[in-house]
């Protein structure tokens, strides 16, 4: 009989200042450190603009940490209303290839495109993911 193993589900959560989100994918903040010889798979999560609606940025994105980042989640600034949870895959929050393995040995980063994020006090996030060999 074959044995099936299920990887442990991890959770990354926190609150980023507007400066930490920054206006450039590569200048965002790493929220899950790269793990050599390991592969991250994002399962689910949410974003929330704390204090005020998000503005300024075109989109907030979660990417891997490669030189040419793969976008996993993109949320229009208009989807991030004051203190409202915006789930991955909800209206205006695109969840690209859920449950797809990312680039081996890379982590996760949150950044934005277009102008810098403004208006909200911070960006709260919660990301469920697995790490496999």
C-alpha positions in Angstrom: 0.0 0.0 0.0 1.4 3.4 -1.0 1.9 6.0 1.7 0.7 9.6 1.1 2.3 12.4 3.0 0.9 15.9 3.3 3.2 18.8 3.7 2.8 21.0 6.8 0.8 24.3 6.1 2.7 27.4 7.2 1.4 30.9 7.8 3.1 34.2 7.1 1.3 37.2 8.6 2.0 40.7 9.6 1.6 44.4 8.8 3.8 46.3 6.4 4.3 50.1 6.4 3.7 52.0 3.2 7.5 52.3 2.7 7.9 48.6 3.0 5.4 47.9 0.2 7.4 50.4 -2.0 6.6 51.3 -5.7 8.6 48.6 -7.5 8.2 44.8 -7.3 11.9 44.3 -6.5 11.8 46.9 -3.8 9.0 45.3 -1.9 9.5 43.4 1.4 10.3 39.7 1.6 7.7 38.1 3.9 8.8 34.5 3.4 12.6 34.0 3.3 14.0 31.9 0.4 14.8 28.3 1.4 17.6 26.6 -0.6 16.4 23.4 -2.3 12.8 24.0 -1.1 9.7 24.9 -3.1 6.9 27.1 -1.8 3.3 26.6 -2.9 0.8 29.4 -1.9 -2.5 27.9 -0.9 -4.7 30.9 0.3 -4.6 34.2 2.1 -5.8 37.8 2.3 -4.7 41.4 2.2 -6.2 44.4 4.1 -5.6 48.1 4.0 -5.5 49.3 7.6 -6.8 52.7 8.6 -8.0 54.0 5.2 -8.6 52.7 1.6 -5.5 51.9 -0.3 -4.6 54.4 -3.1 -1.7 55.6 -5.2 -0.5 52.2 -6.4 -1.9 50.5 -9.5 -1.8 47.0 -7.9 -0.4 45.4 -4.8 1.4 42.1 -5.7 2.8 39.1 -4.1 5.6 37.6 -6.1 8.4 35.1 -5.7 12.0 36.5 -5.2 13.4 35.6 -8.6 15.2 38.3 -10.7 12.1 38.3 -13.0 9.4 37.7 -10.4 6.5 35.5 -10.9 3.3 37.2 -9.7 1.2 35.0 -7.5 -1.4 37.5 -6.3 -2.3 40.9 -7.7 -4.9 43.2 -6.1 -6.0 46.5 -7.5 -5.7 49.3 -5.0 -9.4 49.8 -5.3 -10.0 46.3 -3.9 -8.3 47.2 -0.7 -10.9 49.1 1.3 -10.4 50.4 4.8 -10.1 47.4 7.2 -11.9 45.0 4.8 -10.3 41.6 4.2 -9.7 41.0 0.5 -9.3 37.2 0.0 -7.1 35.8 -2.7 -9.3 35.1 -5.7 -12.1 37.5 -4.6 -13.3 40.4 -6.9 -10.2 42.4 -8.1 -7.8 40.1 -6.3 -6.3 37.8 -8.9 -4.8 34.5 -7.5 -2.6 33.3 -10.3 -2.2 29.5 -10.4 -3.3 28.7 -6.9 -1.6 25.6 -5.4 1.1 25.8 -8.1 4.7 25.2 -7.0 6.9 28.3 -7.4 10.6 28.5 -8.3 12.7 26.2 -6.2 14.9 28.1 -3.6 12.9 31.3 -3.7 10.8 33.2 -1.1 7.8 35.5 -1.2 7.7 39.3 -1.5 5.0 41.9 -1.3 5.3 45.0 -3.4 3.3 47.2 -5.7 3.3 48.5 -9.3 2.8 52.0 -10.6 3.1 54.7 -8.0 3.8 54.2 -4.3 1.0 53.0 -2.0 -0.7 55.9 -0.2 -3.5 56.8 2.1 -3.8 53.6 4.2 -1.7 53.4 7.4 -0.4 50.0 6.6 -1.0 46.8 4.7 -1.9 43.7 6.7 -1.4 40.2 5.1 -1.9 36.6 5.8 -0.5 33.9 3.4 -1.0 30.1 3.8 1.7 28.1 2.1 3.6 24.8 2.1 7.3 24.1 1.6 8.4 20.9 -0.1 11.8 19.4 -1.1 
